[in-house]
Amino acid sequence: MAIITLTTDFGEKDYFVGAVKGAIYSELKEVRIVDISHSVSPFHISEAAYIIKNAYNSFPKGSIHIIGIDSEFTPENKHLAVLLDDHYFICANNGILSLLASEIKPEKVVEINIHDAIETNFPVLDVFVKVACHLARGGTLEVIGKNISEIKYLKQFEPAINSEKNQIVGHVLYIDNYGNVVTNISRKLFDHVGKGRNYLISARMVTFPKIYEAYSDWINFEVEKENRGEEDGKKLALFNSAGYIELAIYKSNPSTVGSASTLFGLEHRDTVTIKFEEK
């Protein structure tokens, strides 16, 4: 049975998600629809890119992923169907696949060209669903689009390294549901540039001299709990499960202890710097 996933900024209030699912079921009776997220901030391309990059590979090969973010069809925002890592992605050519395609080269990319046969101002419902169902039936990309060699890439996903190779300047890529701050600096890049050197991470007025492997790693469990003092609300940096440096508050809750985003004063695209010491 084909799997079609949905990642959108539609939210839960309006009819959009239900209409898209209904259209899929009207085309295909035997299909499994999975919601990845409908809570992406409106038109937030980097947020959606981070979510889809870290969710898609949990699905079986051959899964079809509809991404409904900033998908209005215009001369500057064409629609794509992409085969990458044996998964299909249907989205606008707005840079949303930059984070994924920078690590894994797409196997095939087509610019969708069935718009003349469809009158729509809701492309996710009328165009993306048609393409997804075509692929789910075993159809080929060439039938619904023309081959192109490149997709749009966004430079904002790439941290900068200075010429002395002792500094990485990144930025806030994503803020999760707990208010923890995910940077665009990967473990792979950190290890490549750092080469085992001491370092200091800084973001606005906060600094971090150490990166942990898990949220609880900073706790000394050899000390009895009643003697360790307050643990919730402590700041830390760690490599998160997606392989990026995250600035976090232990057991953060925006309504009680606060979150990394609010307490550190960090928002999307704010600068995060790592300076390495000379050996």
Phi, psi and omega in degrees: 000132181293147175245128175239123178257156180234127173230116185217173171252026185286337186072190183249350187285319189271177185275355192301312183297315179298321180294320179296315179297318179298320179295322178296313181294330176293330179274323185226118178284321183261088180205150177247123180255129181237128175276118172278305174196142170240016183249018174298137177301142185308127176061021185269092187294315183292326177296314178295321180299318179294318181295310184292324179300323186264000179249325192300321188282002170277350181265158179296153174304144181091355178295153184244126187243112175271128180240108184256073179231124179050054190256011177299133183279120177220169176301337180257000183220070180287171181253144184235151163235126190232134170258117183216127180055037179064022173239153176256137178234131179240120188195178173277154178275065185244014180094003186292339178264007182304313185297323181280313185287345176288340180254329182232120182289129177300140179281327179202141178227130173234147173268117186298133184229031180261011186295329181298334181269359184228124175265118187202150163236017178226075189297328179298318180288314191264329182257305184298321179295317179301316181294315181299317181290325175300314180293322180296332178279357182099010179291163183260159180294325185297336181288329185251005181192170177256142181296136172230160187263340186223154171243166181287133176247144178253124181294338184297344179277352187254118174293160179254140177243131182286168186292334179280354180059034178236014180207136171244129175247112178243196177208172179288121181264325190202145173239120187277183185295338179269359182084006176287149191253116179263128178267171176267017179263114183275160174301319181302315179292317179303313180294321182295317182277319186290321179049041175082004181283157171293159188204168173218127176264134178226142177211113189054241186260005182252148178228157182220115180271356185213146175247127181265166179267340181209162184299324185269002185294336183283346182279133176272095184286355175284343176268135179303143185305319183291347180257001184268351181078189181290130182255319181298140176092004178280142181273147177200160171247144180208162168275117184278179185294342178271356178089019178245155176286128181238137174257122193224165168245128182297126183051049183291147175212110184307336183267352180236277182282350184091176181234166178301318181300312183284318184287327179270350181070036185252137177229173180308133177077002173294152187280138173232126186240139172241122176250130181258141177280151174284141180285000000 
